[in-house]
Amino acid sequence: MQKITWKYLCSICRRPIYRGKPTLLFATDRPIMVGICHSTCGYGRYNWGKFQMCPPDYLSDEQISFLVQFYPRLYSLPGRQEPNRELRACFGLLLWNYPASLANPMESLRKFLDEYKHWSQEWLYDGDLEADFLRLLGQIQRVAREKPMEVEIDFRA
Ligand SMILES: [Zn+2]
């Protein structure tokens, strides 16, 4: 198992990461982790899915494998004004408090529905959002378990 921790070389500036909240970079069109960078080096890089480490600053192999599978699926969902855009918005909320959010994914779904009321936007989902949300989440978790990344990330003190 590879362990990524402090002094890891930033994928963008190639200098070691000594402090701060490192940013993980994921491809959005295929399931791979592109690298890790200083949070400042990651600003404005919109071609990747970005996940900013935050306390507890640790991600297990299974949690990283989940993110690797998560980003391409998230980006393949319809967004903006497209029909069924709601699933993507709802799914994106899982990242706000990841990995804690996975302990109770329905909370993210409820949060989304709550916020939606204040958007005053048209509901464009024609399926069962809850069922699709849980189905996609289950698929990602299954693939993540089948294809472990064999890496853990530890930026605790
Ligand atoms: Zn850097």
Backbone and ligand atoms as CSV (ligand in chain L), in Angstrom:
chain,resi,resn,atom,element,x,y,z
A,1,MET,N,N,0.843,-1.203,0.000
A,1,MET,CA,C,0.000,0.000,0.000
A,1,MET,C,C,0.877,1.253,0.000
A,2,GLN,N,N,0.699,2.093,-1.000
A,2,GLN,CA,C,1.448,3.342,-1.049
A,2,GLN,C,C,0.811,4.349,-0.083
A,3,LYS,N,N,1.659,5.083,0.630
A,3,LYS,CA,C,1.128,6.092,1.543
A,3,LYS,C,C,1.605,7.471,1.099
A,4,ILE,N,N,0.659,8.326,0.825
A,4,ILE,CA,C,0.995,9.690,0.408
A,4,ILE,C,C,0.855,10.601,1.607
A,5,THR,N,N,1.912,11.351,1.880
A,5,THR,CA,C,1.860,12.242,3.040
A,5,THR,C,C,2.669,13.505,2.741
A,6,TRP,N,N,2.984,14.269,3.762
A,6,TRP,CA,C,3.740,15.508,3.576
A,6,TRP,C,C,5.027,15.249,2.797
A,7,LYS,N,N,5.487,16.292,2.100
A,7,LYS,CA,C,6.684,16.276,1.252
A,7,LYS,C,C,6.418,15.616,-0.097
A,8,TYR,N,N,5.190,15.195,-0.331
A,8,TYR,CA,C,4.839,14.661,-1.645
A,8,TYR,C,C,4.981,15.792,-2.656
A,9,LEU,N,N,5.477,15.478,-3.855
A,9,LEU,CA,C,5.704,16.529,-4.841
A,9,LEU,C,C,4.396,16.984,-5.479
A,10,CYS,N,N,4.187,18.298,-5.462
A,10,CYS,CA,C,3.004,18.893,-6.089
A,10,CYS,C,C,3.011,18.557,-7.587
A,11,SER,N,N,1.873,18.101,-8.103
A,11,SER,CA,C,1.795,17.684,-9.505
A,11,SER,C,C,1.891,18.862,-10.463
A,12,ILE,N,N,1.711,20.071,-9.967
A,12,ILE,CA,C,1.713,21.233,-10.857
A,12,ILE,C,C,3.046,21.983,-10.799
A,13,CYS,N,N,3.505,22.351,-9.598
A,13,CYS,CA,C,4.758,23.120,-9.520
A,13,CYS,C,C,5.967,22.239,-9.222
A,14,ARG,N,N,5.730,20.964,-8.931
A,14,ARG,CA,C,6.790,19.988,-8.677
A,14,ARG,C,C,7.582,20.260,-7.396
A,15,ARG,N,N,7.103,21.162,-6.551
A,15,ARG,CA,C,7.773,21.386,-5.267
A,15,ARG,C,C,7.054,20.582,-4.182
A,16,PRO,N,N,7.764,20.208,-3.118
A,16,PRO,CA,C,7.121,19.393,-2.082
A,16,PRO,C,C,5.995,20.147,-1.378
A,17,ILE,N,N,5.001,19.391,-0.933
A,17,ILE,CA,C,3.890,19.975,-0.176
A,17,ILE,C,C,4.216,19.809,1.305
A,18,TYR,N,N,4.377,20.925,2.001
A,18,TYR,CA,C,4.790,20.868,3.414
A,18,TYR,C,C,3.649,21.164,4.379
A,19,ARG,N,N,2.660,21.941,3.916
A,19,ARG,CA,C,1.601,22.354,4.848
A,19,ARG,C,C,0.343,22.738,4.060
A,20,GLY,N,N,-0.659,23.201,4.790
A,20,GLY,CA,C,-1.895,23.642,4.144
A,20,GLY,C,C,-2.876,22.503,3.933
A,21,LYS,N,N,-3.785,22.721,3.006
A,21,LYS,CA,C,-4.800,21.715,2.695
A,21,LYS,C,C,-4.613,21.265,1.259
A,22,PRO,N,N,-3.857,20.206,1.061
A,22,PRO,CA,C,-3.569,19.772,-0.311
A,22,PRO,C,C,-4.846,19.449,-1.085
A,23,THR,N,N,-4.772,19.614,-2.389
A,23,THR,CA,C,-5.916,19.350,-3.263
A,23,THR,C,C,-5.645,18.094,-4.089
A,24,LEU,N,N,-6.591,17.173,-4.086
A,24,LEU,CA,C,-6.474,15.975,-4.916
A,24,LEU,C,C,-7.100,16.266,-6.268
A,25,LEU,N,N,-6.442,15.799,-7.322
A,25,LEU,CA,C,-6.927,16.051,-8.680
A,25,LEU,C,C,-7.371,14.741,-9.327
A,26,PHE,N,N,-8.577,14.746,-9.880
A,26,PHE,CA,C,-9.120,13.545,-10.513
A,26,PHE,C,C,-9.530,13.851,-11.945
A,27,ALA,N,N,-9.307,12.871,-12.833
A,27,ALA,CA,C,-9.801,13.018,-14.201
A,27,ALA,C,C,-11.325,12.987,-14.164
A,28,THR,N,N,-11.949,13.689,-15.114
A,28,THR,CA,C,-13.413,13.732,-15.151
A,28,THR,C,C,-13.963,12.861,-16.278
A,29,ASP,N,N,-13.086,12.337,-17.123
A,29,ASP,CA,C,-13.574,11.518,-18.245
A,29,ASP,C,C,-13.194,10.049,-18.106
A,30,ARG,N,N,-12.373,9.719,-17.120
A,30,ARG,CA,C,-12.047,8.319,-16.861
A,30,ARG,C,C,-11.610,8.183,-15.416
A,31,PRO,N,N,-11.715,6.983,-14.850
A,31,PRO,CA,C,-11.455,6.830,-13.418
A,31,PRO,C,C,-9.974,6.768,-13.072
A,32,ILE,N,N,-9.321,7.912,-12.994
A,32,ILE,CA,C,-7.946,7.938,-12.507
A,32,ILE,C,C,-7.716,9.158,-11.615
A,33,MET,N,N,-6.777,8.993,-10.673
A,33,MET,CA,C,-6.351,10.138,-9.875
A,33,MET,C,C,-5.165,10.744,-10.609
A,34,VAL,N,N,-5.266,12.035,-10.920
A,34,VAL,CA,C,-4.241,12.693,-11.724
A,34,VAL,C,C,-3.052,13.081,-10.857
A,35,GLY,N,N,-3.307,13.510,-9.633
A,35,GLY,CA,C,-2.206,13.910,-8.774
A,35,GLY,C,C,-2.693,14.663,-7.557
A,36,ILE,N,N,-1.727,15.293,-6.896
A,36,ILE,CA,C,-2.021,16.070,-5.697
A,36,ILE,C,C,-1.254,17.376,-5.827
A,37,CYS,N,N,-1.882,18.470,-5.424
A,37,CYS,CA,C,-1.181,19.742,-5.567
A,37,CYS,C,C,-1.433,20.641,-4.365
A,38,HIS,N,N,-0.614,21.711,-4.257
A,38,HIS,CA,C,-0.888,22.760,-3.281
A,38,HIS,C,C,-2.269,23.335,-3.603
A,39,SER,N,N,-3.020,23.723,-2.592
A,39,SER,CA,C,-4.350,24.276,-2.875
A,39,SER,C,C,-4.215,25.519,-3.765
A,40,THR,N,N,-3.155,26.306,-3.567
A,40,THR,CA,C,-2.986,27.520,-4.377
A,40,THR,C,C,-2.660,27.171,-5.835
A,41,CYS,N,N,-1.930,26.085,-6.050
A,41,CYS,CA,C,-1.601,25.673,-7.426
A,41,CYS,C,C,-2.836,25.167,-8.159
A,42,GLY,N,N,-3.844,24.733,-7.401
A,42,GLY,CA,C,-5.031,24.149,-8.017
A,42,GLY,C,C,-6.068,25.173,-8.452
A,43,TYR,N,N,-5.925,26.419,-7.991
A,43,TYR,CA,C,-6.928,27.443,-8.324
A,43,TYR,C,C,-7.078,27.594,-9.835
A,44,GLY,N,N,-8.305,27.686,-10.267
A,44,GLY,CA,C,-8.561,27.974,-11.672
A,44,GLY,C,C,-8.310,26.805,-12.605
A,45,ARG,N,N,-7.995,25.638,-12.056
A,45,ARG,CA,C,-7.781,24.465,-12.924
A,45,ARG,C,C,-9.099,23.704,-13.015
A,46,TYR,N,N,-9.870,24.053,-14.014
A,46,TYR,CA,C,-11.218,23.500,-14.083
A,46,TYR,C,C,-11.312,22.222,-14.911
A,47,ASN,N,N,-10.166,21.822,-15.477
A,47,ASN,CA,C,-10.233,20.615,-16.302
A,47,ASN,C,C,-10.202,19.330,-15.472
A,48,TRP,N,N,-10.035,19.467,-14.155
A,48,TRP,CA,C,-10.028,18.290,-13.300
A,48,TRP,C,C,-11.102,18.389,-12.221
A,49,GLY,N,N,-11.489,17.234,-11.706
A,49,GLY,CA,C,-12.287,17.229,-10.504
A,49,GLY,C,C,-11.347,17.456,-9.331
A,50,LYS,N,N,-11.699,18.391,-8.445
A,50,LYS,CA,C,-10.790,18.712,-7.342
A,50,LYS,C,C,-11.433,18.392,-6.001
A,51,PHE,N,N,-10.637,17.795,-5.156
A,51,PHE,CA,C,-11.111,17.524,-3.807
A,51,PHE,C,C,-10.090,18.078,-2.814
A,52,GLN,N,N,-10.534,19.024,-2.028
A,52,GLN,CA,C,-9.625,19.654,-1.061
A,52,GLN,C,C,-9.648,18.871,0.243
A,53,MET,N,N,-8.463,18.481,0.696
A,53,MET,CA,C,-8.368,17.770,1.963
A,53,MET,C,C,-8.791,18.716,3.088
A,54,CYS,N,N,-9.472,18.159,4.056
A,54,CYS,CA,C,-9.844,18.942,5.228
A,54,CYS,C,C,-9.883,17.970,6.395
A,55,PRO,N,N,-9.867,18.465,7.613
A,55,PRO,CA,C,-9.831,17.534,8.740
A,55,PRO,C,C,-10.898,16.471,8.604
A,56,PRO,N,N,-10.618,15.194,8.903
A,56,PRO,CA,C,-9.404,14.722,9.578
A,56,PRO,C,C,-8.184,14.514,8.678
A,57,ASP,N,N,-8.218,14.984,7.451
A,57,ASP,CA,C,-7.027,14.949,6.596
A,57,ASP,C,C,-6.498,13.557,6.312
A,58,TYR,N,N,-7.388,12.605,6.347
A,58,TYR,CA,C,-6.971,11.244,6.044
A,58,TYR,C,C,-8.003,10.599,5.121
A,59,LEU,N,N,-7.535,9.917,4.100
A,59,LEU,CA,C,-8.439,9.146,3.245
A,59,LEU,C,C,-7.872,7.740,3.093
A,60,SER,N,N,-8.719,6.758,3.339
A,60,SER,CA,C,-8.289,5.367,3.209
A,60,SER,C,C,-8.287,4.964,1.740
A,61,ASP,N,N,-7.713,3.816,1.488
A,61,ASP,CA,C,-7.692,3.265,0.140
A,61,ASP,C,C,-9.102,3.229,-0.461
A,62,GLU,N,N,-10.050,2.745,0.339
A,62,GLU,CA,C,-11.417,2.606,-0.173
A,62,GLU,C,C,-12.041,3.972,-0.457
A,63,GLN,N,N,-11.725,4.964,0.375
A,63,GLN,CA,C,-12.288,6.303,0.180
A,63,GLN,C,C,-11.716,6.980,-1.060
A,64,ILE,N,N,-10.435,6.744,-1.337
A,64,ILE,CA,C,-9.832,7.318,-2.542
A,64,ILE,C,C,-10.384,6.609,-3.782
A,65,SER,N,N,-10.493,5.284,-3.683
A,65,SER,CA,C,-11.038,4.515,-4.802
A,65,SER,C,C,-12.447,4.993,-5.141
A,66,PHE,N,N,-13.213,5.359,-4.126
A,66,PHE,CA,C,-14.555,5.886,-4.350
A,66,PHE,C,C,-14.488,7.191,-5.151
A,67,LEU,N,N,-13.605,8.107,-4.740
A,67,LEU,CA,C,-13.507,9.398,-5.433
A,67,LEU,C,C,-13.071,9.209,-6.889
A,68,VAL,N,N,-12.151,8.267,-7.112
A,68,VAL,CA,C,-11.665,7.995,-8.461
A,68,VAL,C,C,-12.817,7.606,-9.382
A,69,GLN,N,N,-13.746,6.800,-8.861
A,69,GLN,CA,C,-14.901,6.380,-9.650
A,69,GLN,C,C,-15.996,7.439,-9.666
A,70,PHE,N,N,-16.031,8.244,-8.624
A,70,PHE,CA,C,-17.099,9.222,-8.448
A,70,PHE,C,C,-17.040,10.352,-9.491
A,71,TYR,N,N,-15.849,10.932,-9.674
A,71,TYR,CA,C,-15.749,12.124,-10.519
A,71,TYR,C,C,-16.204,11.912,-11.967
A,72,PRO,N,N,-15.707,10.856,-12.661
A,72,PRO,CA,C,-16.181,10.696,-14.045
A,72,PRO,C,C,-17.689,10.486,-14.128
A,73,ARG,N,N,-18.275,9.826,-13.135
A,73,ARG,CA,C,-19.727,9.627,-13.182
A,73,ARG,C,C,-20.449,10.936,-12.913
A,74,LEU,N,N,-19.945,11.703,-11.965
A,74,LEU,CA,C,-20.552,13.000,-11.672
A,74,LEU,C,C,-20.559,13.884,-12.922
A,75,TYR,N,N,-19.405,13.935,-13.601
A,75,TYR,CA,C,-19.278,14.816,-14.755
A,75,TYR,C,C,-20.028,14.312,-15.969
A,76,SER,N,N,-20.401,13.036,-15.974
A,76,SER,CA,C,-21.135,12.515,-17.124
A,76,SER,C,C,-22.642,12.759,-16.973
A,77,LEU,N,N,-23.068,13.196,-15.789
A,77,LEU,CA,C,-24.495,13.453,-15.579
A,77,LEU,C,C,-24.888,14.786,-16.204
A,78,PRO,N,N,-26.139,14.908,-16.641
A,78,PRO,CA,C,-26.582,16.189,-17.191
A,78,PRO,C,C,-26.518,17.300,-16.139
A,79,GLY,N,N,-26.219,18.504,-16.582
A,79,GLY,CA,C,-26.118,19.626,-15.648
A,79,GLY,C,C,-26.784,20.870,-16.207
A,80,ARG,N,N,-26.503,22.005,-15.582
A,80,ARG,CA,C,-27.042,23.316,-15.991
A,80,ARG,C,C,-28.553,23.262,-16.252
A,81,GLN,N,N,-28.937,23.527,-17.503
A,81,GLN,CA,C,-30.374,23.580,-17.821
A,81,GLN,C,C,-30.868,22.302,-18.484
A,82,GLU,N,N,-30.038,21.272,-18.495
A,82,GLU,CA,C,-30.440,20.039,-19.171
A,82,GLU,C,C,-31.479,19.280,-18.354
A,83,PRO,N,N,-32.311,18.480,-19.035
A,83,PRO,CA,C,-33.270,17.647,-18.312
A,83,PRO,C,C,-32.546,16.727,-17.328
A,84,ASN,N,N,-33.147,16.504,-16.203
A,84,ASN,CA,C,-32.600,15.594,-15.178
A,84,ASN,C,C,-31.305,16.087,-14.534
A,85,ARG,N,N,-31.063,17.375,-14.578
A,85,ARG,CA,C,-29.841,17.949,-13.981
A,85,ARG,C,C,-29.801,17.761,-12.466
A,86,GLU,N,N,-30.960,17.489,-11.867
A,86,GLU,CA,C,-31.032,17.439,-10.398
A,86,GLU,C,C,-30.130,16.375,-9.785
A,87,LEU,N,N,-29.969,15.249,-10.459
A,87,LEU,CA,C,-29.165,14.173,-9.881
A,87,LEU,C,C,-27.715,14.623,-9.696
A,88,ARG,N,N,-27.205,15.375,-10.656
A,88,ARG,CA,C,-25.828,15.846,-10.567
A,88,ARG,C,C,-25.654,16.811,-9.396
A,89,ALA,N,N,-26.585,17.739,-9.266
A,89,ALA,CA,C,-26.500,18.713,-8.173
A,89,ALA,C,C,-26.561,18.008,-6.823
A,90,CYS,N,N,-27.435,17.057,-6.752
A,90,CYS,CA,C,-27.638,16.293,-5.530
A,90,CYS,C,C,-26.396,15.468,-5.197
A,91,PHE,N,N,-25.814,14.883,-6.226
A,91,PHE,CA,C,-24.620,14.069,-6.053
A,91,PHE,C,C,-23.419,14.909,-5.624
A,92,GLY,N,N,-23.336,16.095,-6.196
A,92,GLY,CA,C,-22.220,16.975,-5.865
A,92,GLY,C,C,-22.189,17.320,-4.389
A,93,LEU,N,N,-23.353,17.324,-3.766
A,93,LEU,CA,C,-23.424,17.664,-2.339
A,93,LEU,C,C,-22.689,16.648,-1.468
A,94,LEU,N,N,-22.566,15.417,-1.971
A,94,LEU,CA,C,-21.859,14.391,-1.195
A,94,LEU,C,C,-20.407,14.786,-0.934
A,95,LEU,N,N,-19.858,15.636,-1.806
A,95,LEU,CA,C,-18.447,16.001,-1.682
A,95,LEU,C,C,-18.195,17.024,-0.581
A,96,TRP,N,N,-19.233,17.765,-0.232
A,96,TRP,CA,C,-19.052,18.854,0.732
A,96,TRP,C,C,-18.478,18.369,2.045
A,97,ASN,N,N,-18.944,17.223,2.458
A,97,ASN,CA,C,-18.536,16.739,3.764
A,97,ASN,C,C,-18.004,15.310,3.654
A,98,TYR,N,N,-17.357,15.029,2.528
A,98,TYR,CA,C,-16.832,13.697,2.302
A,98,TYR,C,C,-15.562,13.512,3.122
A,99,PRO,N,N,-15.293,12.355,3.702
A,99,PRO,CA,C,-16.044,11.102,3.595
A,99,PRO,C,C,-17.186,10.946,4.611
A,100,ALA,N,N,-17.337,11.898,5.538
A,100,ALA,CA,C,-18.386,11.744,6.548
A,100,ALA,C,C,-19.777,11.617,5.913
A,101,SER,N,N,-19.983,12.288,4.785
A,101,SER,CA,C,-21.309,12.297,4.153
A,101,SER,C,C,-21.788,10.900,3.762
A,102,LEU,N,N,-20.856,9.991,3.517
A,102,LEU,CA,C,-21.263,8.654,3.072
A,102,LEU,C,C,-21.869,7.821,4.199
A,103,ALA,N,N,-21.653,8.253,5.441
A,103,ALA,CA,C,-22.251,7.523,6.559
A,103,ALA,C,C,-23.775,7.634,6.484
A,104,ASN,N,N,-24.245,8.751,5.935
A,104,ASN,CA,C,-25.686,8.939,5.803
A,104,ASN,C,C,-25.991,9.733,4.535
A,105,PRO,N,N,-25.899,9.068,3.370
A,105,PRO,CA,C,-26.080,9.781,2.096
A,105,PRO,C,C,-27.470,10.410,1.946
A,106,MET,N,N,-28.474,9.841,2.637
A,106,MET,CA,C,-29.815,10.407,2.523
A,106,MET,C,C,-29.863,11.832,3.058
A,107,GLU,N,N,-28.938,12.146,3.942
A,107,GLU,CA,C,-28.884,13.507,4.481
A,107,GLU,C,C,-28.535,14.503,3.373
A,108,SER,N,N,-27.614,14.102,2.481
A,108,SER,CA,C,-27.262,14.960,1.352
A,108,SER,C,C,-28.453,15.140,0.429
A,109,LEU,N,N,-29.194,14.063,0.236
A,109,LEU,CA,C,-30.383,14.140,-0.624
A,109,LEU,C,C,-31.413,15.104,-0.029
A,110,ARG,N,N,-31.650,14.990,1.281
A,110,ARG,CA,C,-32.617,15.882,1.938
A,110,ARG,C,C,-32.160,17.331,1.890
A,111,LYS,N,N,-30.846,17.525,2.083
A,111,LYS,CA,C,-30.279,18.870,2.032
A,111,LYS,C,C,-30.517,19.484,0.652
A,112,PHE,N,N,-30.307,18.655,-0.367
A,112,PHE,CA,C,-30.531,19.129,-1.731
A,112,PHE,C,C,-31.990,19.541,-1.923
A,113,LEU,N,N,-32.908,18.682,-1.498
A,113,LEU,CA,C,-34.331,18.968,-1.684
A,113,LEU,C,C,-34.739,20.221,-0.916
A,114,ASP,N,N,-34.149,20.396,0.250
A,114,ASP,CA,C,-34.398,21.578,1.074
A,114,ASP,C,C,-33.959,22.847,0.359
A,115,GLU,N,N,-32.738,22.818,-0.165
A,115,GLU,CA,C,-32.184,23.994,-0.831
A,115,GLU,C,C,-32.928,24.287,-2.116
A,116,TYR,N,N,-33.384,23.208,-2.736
A,116,TYR,CA,C,-34.050,23.365,-4.013
A,116,TYR,C,C,-35.278,24.261,-3.900
A,117,LYS,N,N,-35.956,24.154,-2.774
A,117,LYS,CA,C,-37.166,24.953,-2.571
A,117,LYS,C,C,-36.880,26.453,-2.679
A,118,HIS,N,N,-35.635,26.827,-2.328
A,118,HIS,CA,C,-35.303,28.254,-2.313
A,118,HIS,C,C,-34.736,28.732,-3.641
A,119,TRP,N,N,-34.502,27.812,-4.547
A,119,TRP,CA,C,-33.920,28.194,-5.836
A,119,TRP,C,C,-34.927,28.836,-6.770
A,120,SER,N,N,-36.184,28.517,-6.590
A,120,SER,CA,C,-37.260,28.897,-7.491
A,120,SER,C,C,-36.910,28.545,-8.941
A,121,GLN,N,N,-36.374,27.354,-9.107
A,121,GLN,CA,C,-36.084,26.879,-10.457
A,121,GLN,C,C,-37.026,25.740,-10.806
A,122,GLU,N,N,-37.157,25.542,-12.092
A,122,GLU,CA,C,-38.058,24.502,-12.561
A,122,GLU,C,C,-37.487,23.122,-12.269
A,123,TRP,N,N,-38.325,22.221,-11.799
A,123,TRP,CA,C,-37.913,20.843,-11.530
A,123,TRP,C,C,-37.857,20.090,-12.848
A,124,LEU,N,N,-36.665,19.601,-13.223
A,124,LEU,CA,C,-36.517,18.996,-14.547
A,124,LEU,C,C,-36.310,17.491,-14.495
A,125,TYR,N,N,-36.475,16.919,-13.293
A,125,TYR,CA,C,-36.221,15.477,-13.176
A,125,TYR,C,C,-37.494,14.697,-13.441
A,126,ASP,N,N,-37.415,13.733,-14.375
A,126,ASP,CA,C,-38.647,13.017,-14.703
A,126,ASP,C,C,-38.653,11.586,-14.157
A,127,GLY,N,N,-37.592,11.223,-13.404
A,127,GLY,CA,C,-37.560,9.890,-12.818
A,127,GLY,C,C,-37.739,9.961,-11.313
A,128,ASP,N,N,-37.287,8.918,-10.652
A,128,ASP,CA,C,-37.337,8.866,-9.197
A,128,ASP,C,C,-35.952,9.251,-8.673
A,129,LEU,N,N,-35.816,10.482,-8.249
A,129,LEU,CA,C,-34.500,11.007,-7.888
A,129,LEU,C,C,-33.857,10.194,-6.764
A,130,GLU,N,N,-34.643,9.866,-5.758
A,130,GLU,CA,C,-34.095,9.125,-4.617
A,130,GLU,C,C,-33.584,7.743,-5.041
A,131,ALA,N,N,-34.381,7.047,-5.838
A,131,ALA,CA,C,-33.985,5.705,-6.287
A,131,ALA,C,C,-32.735,5.781,-7.163
A,132,ASP,N,N,-32.688,6.759,-8.070
A,132,ASP,CA,C,-31.538,6.887,-8.971
A,132,ASP,C,C,-30.284,7.280,-8.197
A,133,PHE,N,N,-30.464,8.138,-7.219
A,133,PHE,CA,C,-29.357,8.583,-6.368
A,133,PHE,C,C,-28.738,7.381,-5.653
A,134,LEU,N,N,-29.577,6.572,-5.040
A,134,LEU,CA,C,-29.079,5.425,-4.283
A,134,LEU,C,C,-28.491,4.359,-5.209
A,135,ARG,N,N,-29.095,4.201,-6.387
A,135,ARG,CA,C,-28.597,3.195,-7.326
A,135,ARG,C,C,-27.189,3.578,-7.812
A,136,LEU,N,N,-27.023,4.829,-8.209
A,136,LEU,CA,C,-25.721,5.282,-8.719
A,136,LEU,C,C,-24.663,5.225,-7.616
A,137,LEU,N,N,-25.051,5.627,-6.441
A,137,LEU,CA,C,-24.125,5.575,-5.307
A,137,LEU,C,C,-23.661,4.135,-5.060
A,138,GLY,N,N,-24.604,3.211,-5.104
A,138,GLY,CA,C,-24.284,1.798,-4.916
A,138,GLY,C,C,-23.342,1.279,-5.987
A,139,GLN,N,N,-23.581,1.706,-7.240
A,139,GLN,CA,C,-22.711,1.283,-8.350
A,139,GLN,C,C,-21.285,1.755,-8.122
A,140,ILE,N,N,-21.149,3.019,-7.733
A,140,ILE,CA,C,-19.814,3.586,-7.533
A,140,ILE,C,C,-19.104,2.856,-6.398
A,141,GLN,N,N,-19.829,2.590,-5.327
A,141,GLN,CA,C,-19.209,1.901,-4.186
A,141,GLN,C,C,-18.765,0.489,-4.569
A,142,ARG,N,N,-19.572,-0.159,-5.410
A,142,ARG,CA,C,-19.231,-1.526,-5.807
A,142,ARG,C,C,-17.963,-1.529,-6.659
A,143,VAL,N,N,-17.905,-0.650,-7.656
A,143,VAL,CA,C,-16.728,-0.594,-8.528
A,143,VAL,C,C,-15.494,-0.187,-7.722
A,144,ALA,N,N,-15.682,0.726,-6.774
A,144,ALA,CA,C,-14.549,1.189,-5.956
A,144,ALA,C,C,-13.965,0.027,-5.158
A,145,ARG,N,N,-14.844,-0.851,-4.675
A,145,ARG,CA,C,-14.351,-2.005,-3.917
A,145,ARG,C,C,-13.639,-3.008,-4.822
A,146,GLU,N,N,-14.149,-3.129,-6.065
A,146,GLU,CA,C,-13.551,-4.087,-7.008
A,146,GLU,C,C,-12.206,-3.605,-7.536
A,147,LYS,N,N,-12.025,-2.286,-7.567
A,147,LYS,CA,C,-10.790,-1.732,-8.135
A,147,LYS,C,C,-10.090,-0.822,-7.135
A,148,PRO,N,N,-9.523,-1.408,-6.089
A,148,PRO,CA,C,-8.848,-0.583,-5.090
A,148,PRO,C,C,-7.616,0.105,-5.678
A,149,MET,N,N,-7.334,1.294,-5.185
A,149,MET,CA,C,-6.209,2.075,-5.695
A,149,MET,C,C,-4.887,1.697,-5.024
A,150,GLU,N,N,-4.970,0.970,-3.929
A,150,GLU,CA,C,-3.765,0.583,-3.179
A,150,GLU,C,C,-2.962,1.796,-2.743
A,151,VAL,N,N,-3.660,2.813,-2.302
A,151,VAL,CA,C,-2.971,4.012,-1.837
A,151,VAL,C,C,-3.787,4.628,-0.706
A,152,GLU,N,N,-3.132,5.177,0.288
A,152,GLU,CA,C,-3.836,5.932,1.311
A,152,GLU,C,C,-3.188,7.304,1.440
A,153,ILE,N,N,-3.968,8.274,1.834
A,153,ILE,CA,C,-3.480,9.647,1.940
A,153,ILE,C,C,-3.597,10.105,3.375
A,154,ASP,N,N,-2.483,10.538,3.909
A,154,ASP,CA,C,-2.465,10.915,5.320
A,154,ASP,C,C,-1.763,12.266,5.499
A,155,PHE,N,N,-2.550,13.305,5.649
A,155,PHE,CA,C,-1.984,14.639,5.897
A,155,PHE,C,C,-2.304,15.102,7.309
A,156,ARG,N,N,-2.396,14.142,8.225
A,156,ARG,CA,C,-2.581,14.530,9.612
A,156,ARG,C,C,-1.254,15.043,10.136
A,157,ALA,N,N,-1.308,15.999,11.001
A,157,ALA,CA,C,-0.138,16.712,11.531
A,157,ALA,C,C,1.213,16.053,11.301
L,1,ZN,ZN,ZN,2.375,23.460,-6.140
